[in-house]
Amino acid sequence: MTKFRSIVTGGNTGIGAAIAQKLISRGHEVVCLSRRRPEWNDHKLSFVEVDLTDAAATKQAAQNVLAGGPITHIIHNAGIIRAKPLEDVQLDDLAALTQLHLGAAIELAQTALPGMKQARFGRIVLISSRAAMGLQTRTVYSATKAGMIGMARTWALELAPHGITVNVVSPGPIGDTEMFESVMSPESERAKALARSIPVGRLGRSADVARAVDFFCDEAADFVTGQTLLVCGGASVSALSM
């Protein structure tokens, strides 16, 4: 019988897929919540199709997952950018990303909490972004990704007495994702210049992020909560322009 049952949002591709695969390698049963079916298969992977920008659909999906058994881990990775300069920002974009990055996380956590509290164990990891520190054309993305950090710190305080940790992983430029490719080709001169500007001299990989998430998800990581780990090759302590 599987001991751990994890939700990974956006586990169909990129960072989410790498996280899901890492957890499965640790023996987790993983439920992927995403708009598209995963492009990979495993006997410990299941899939629930859902648009996480839809609050009602998210609530129903969370209840459907819970019907299959208690949830021990939540990794909220799904995200979209909607890059626009300030003059073009639409409040509809803010509403959509607030629901996706914050509202969906709240709904999933509230669904899983009774079981986590009863078991006196839980791991919640929110995937924010280095862009939470500010990046051109990212008004709604940066704002909602920064909101995840404040939310996680609050949850960490509330849930620590119940054996539940809440942490954040904030990736920098991760070159092998659809999100990165929506901004630039990883093979372009622009991407190569970006890689050179990162202190470690390369773009990130989804596996880099998955390893950080894996640490926070571990049973032994019970003395680490309310923290934000930037997986960015040093980009958070240097100038970065995309």
C-alpha positions in Angstrom: 0.0 0.0 0.0 1.3 3.4 -0.9 2.2 5.5 2.1 2.2 8.9 0.5 -0.4 10.3 -1.9 0.6 13.5 -3.6 -1.2 16.1 -5.7 1.0 17.8 -8.3 -0.7 20.6 -10.3 0.6 21.0 -13.8 2.3 17.6 -13.5 1.8 16.9 -17.2 5.0 18.6 -18.5 8.1 20.5 -17.6 8.8 21.2 -13.9 5.6 19.5 -12.8 6.4 16.3 -14.6 9.9 16.3 -13.1 8.5 16.8 -9.6 5.9 14.0 -10.1 8.5 11.6 -11.5 10.8 12.3 -8.5 8.0 11.7 -6.0 7.0 8.5 -7.8 10.6 7.3 -7.6 10.3 7.8 -3.8 7.2 5.5 -3.7 4.5 8.2 -3.8 1.2 7.8 -5.6 0.8 11.0 -7.6 -2.4 12.7 -8.9 -1.7 15.2 -11.6 -4.2 18.1 -11.9 -3.9 19.9 -15.2 -5.8 20.9 -18.3 -4.0 18.4 -20.5 -3.2 14.7 -20.0 0.4 14.0 -19.0 2.8 13.2 -21.8 4.2 10.3 -19.8 2.9 7.3 -18.0 3.5 5.4 -14.7 1.3 2.9 -12.8 1.5 5.3 -9.8 0.3 8.3 -11.8 -3.3 9.3 -12.2 -4.8 12.3 -13.9 -7.7 14.7 -13.2 -8.5 17.1 -16.0 -9.2 20.6 -14.6 -8.8 24.3 -15.4 -7.4 25.6 -12.1 -8.5 29.2 -13.1 -12.1 28.0 -12.6 -12.8 28.1 -8.8 -15.8 25.8 -8.9 -14.0 23.2 -11.1 -11.0 23.3 -8.8 -13.2 22.6 -5.8 -14.8 19.7 -7.5 -11.5 18.2 -8.7 -10.1 18.5 -5.1 -13.1 16.6 -3.7 -12.7 13.9 -6.5 -9.0 13.4 -5.5 -9.9 13.2 -1.8 -12.5 10.5 -2.5 -9.6 8.2 -3.6 -7.9 8.5 -0.2 -6.1 11.0 2.1 -3.7 13.5 0.6 -0.3 13.7 2.3 1.5 16.1 -0.1 0.5 19.1 -2.2 2.8 20.6 -4.7 1.2 23.5 -6.4 3.2 24.1 -9.6 0.7 25.1 -12.3 1.2 28.6 -13.5 0.9 31.0 -16.4 2.6 34.3 -17.2 0.3 36.7 -19.2 3.2 39.1 -19.8 2.2 42.7 -20.5 3.6 46.1 -19.8 1.8 48.0 -17.2 -0.2 50.1 -19.7 -1.7 46.9 -21.1 -2.4 45.0 -17.9 -6.0 43.8 -17.7 -7.8 43.2 -14.4 -9.2 40.0 -15.9 -5.6 38.8 -16.0 -5.1 39.6 -12.4 -8.3 37.7 -11.4 -7.3 34.7 -13.4 -3.8 34.4 -12.0 -5.0 35.2 -8.5 -7.3 32.2 -8.8 -4.6 30.0 -10.4 -1.7 30.8 -8.2 -3.5 31.6 -4.9 -7.1 30.5 -5.0 -6.3 27.0 -6.3 -3.7 26.5 -3.6 -6.1 27.5 -0.9 -8.8 25.1 -2.2 -6.4 22.2 -2.4 -5.0 22.9 1.1 -8.4 23.2 2.7 -9.5 19.9 1.1 -6.4 18.0 2.4 -6.1 19.6 5.8 -8.4 17.4 7.8 -6.6 14.3 6.8 -3.2 15.9 7.3 -4.1 17.1 10.8 -5.5 13.7 11.7 -2.3 12.0 10.6 -0.2 14.8 12.1 1.8 14.9 8.9 1.7 16.9 5.7 3.9 18.6 3.2 2.8 21.6 1.1 5.2 23.1 -1.4 4.2 26.1 -3.5 6.1 26.8 -6.7 6.7 30.6 -6.9 9.2 32.3 -9.1 12.3 34.4 -9.1 10.1 36.9 -10.9 8.4 37.5 -7.5 11.3 39.8 -6.9 10.4 41.9 -9.9 10.7 41.5 -13.6 9.6 43.6 -16.6 6.2 42.9 -18.1 5.3 40.6 -15.2 2.8 42.8 -13.1 0.2 40.1 -12.4 2.6 37.2 -12.5 5.1 38.8 -10.1 2.3 40.0 -7.8 0.6 36.6 -7.5 3.8 34.7 -7.3 4.9 37.0 -4.5 1.6 36.4 -2.8 2.4 32.7 -2.7 5.4 33.4 -0.5 3.4 35.5 2.1 0.7 32.9 2.1 3.1 30.0 2.7 4.7 31.8 5.6 1.3 32.4 7.2 0.3 28.7 6.6 3.6 27.6 8.1 2.9 29.4 11.3 -0.7 28.0 11.5 0.1 24.4 10.6 3.4 23.7 12.3 1.7 22.5 15.5 0.0 19.8 13.4 3.1 18.4 11.8 2.5 20.1 8.5 5.3 22.0 6.8 4.7 24.7 4.1 7.6 25.9 1.9 8.2 27.6 -1.4 10.5 26.9 -4.3 11.2 29.8 -6.6 12.8 28.8 -9.9 14.8 31.1 -12.1 14.9 30.7 -15.8 14.3 27.0 -16.5 15.0 26.3 -20.2 13.3 23.0 -20.7 9.7 24.2 -20.1 6.8 25.3 -22.2 6.7 28.5 -20.2 10.3 29.4 -21.0 9.7 28.5 -24.7 6.7 30.9 -24.7 9.1 33.7 -24.0 12.1 32.6 -26.1 13.6 29.6 -27.8 16.2 27.9 -25.6 18.4 27.7 -28.6 18.2 31.4 -29.5 21.0 33.9 -29.1 18.8 35.7 -26.5 18.6 32.5 -24.4 22.4 32.0 -24.7 23.0 35.6 -23.6 20.6 35.0 -20.7 22.5 31.8 -19.7 25.8 33.7 -19.7 24.3 36.3 -17.4 23.4 33.7 -14.8 26.3 33.2 -12.3 26.5 29.4 -12.8 26.6 30.0 -16.6 23.6 28.0 -17.7 19.8 27.9 -17.8 18.0 25.8 -15.2 16.5 22.4 -15.8 13.3 21.0 -14.5 15.2 18.4 -12.6 17.0 21.2 -10.6 13.6 22.3 -9.3 12.4 18.7 -8.6 15.4 18.0 -6.4 14.6 21.1 -4.2 10.9 20.1 -4.0 12.0 16.6 -3.1 13.9 17.9 -0.1 10.9 19.8 1.3 8.7 16.8 0.8 10.9 14.4 2.8 9.7 13.1 6.1 12.9 14.1 7.7 12.5 17.8 6.7 10.2 18.5 9.6 12.3 21.2 11.0 12.1 23.4 7.9 9.0 25.4 7.3 8.0 28.8 6.1 11.1 29.0 3.8 11.6 30.1 0.2 14.4 28.4 -1.7 15.5 30.1 -4.9 16.6 27.6 -7.6 18.0 30.2 -9.9 21.8 29.6 -10.5 22.5 32.8 -8.5 20.2 35.0 -10.7 18.5 36.3 -7.5 21.8 37.9 -6.4 22.7 39.4 -9.8 21.2 41.5 -12.5 18.8 39.6 -14.7 17.0 40.8 -17.8 14.8 38.6 -20.0 
